[in-house]
Every structure is written in structure tokens, then in C-alpha cells.
Amino acid sequence: MPASVQTARISLQRACPACGHSRCADPVECLLSLTSCLWGDCDDCAGSGFAGDLDPLAIFCRVCSGSGRVEISARPVVTAVAA
């Protein structure tokens, strides 16, 4: 008996760095998030967006979903006060 045919669907579109989807549900909200937050290159893919050798079965980076950008959380600046 032949095996059942299975098809795989792979989206070749990169994701939005703000919402993580290939088509933003609310583009205005994503634009506001992108302009109000700090963004930097993804550490796993070095900003390329591609999985490369890290995951040979995937096309895009699993951390940034192919956008190449990740949000950087602002760390509070601590200053030493001399007494």
C-alpha cells in the first residue's frame, strides 16, 4: 500500500520585526512600535534573517523569524554617587 501524500507549506516571506507575522494585522501599531523602540541586529543570524547552519531544515532564523532585527530592552543607567 503506498504511503499517503503529505505536502509542506513554507512561507518565503520575511516577518515583521514588531509583530512577527508576514502580514501585519495592524500596520500602524507596528510602525509606532518600530519607531518608538530600540532595534538591533539579531544575535543568532547576525542580522541576515536566514537560519544558515544553525538549523539546516529551516529557511529563516527562529529567533527573529527572518526579519534580522530584535527589540533591545533599554537597561537602566546606574551612576555611582560619591559620598
HELIX and SHEET records of a PDB file:
HELIX    1   1 PRO A   27  SER A   36  1                                  10    
SHEET    1   A 2 LEU A  38  ASP A  41  0                                        
SHEET    2   A 2 ARG A  69  ILE A  72 -1                                        
END                                                                             
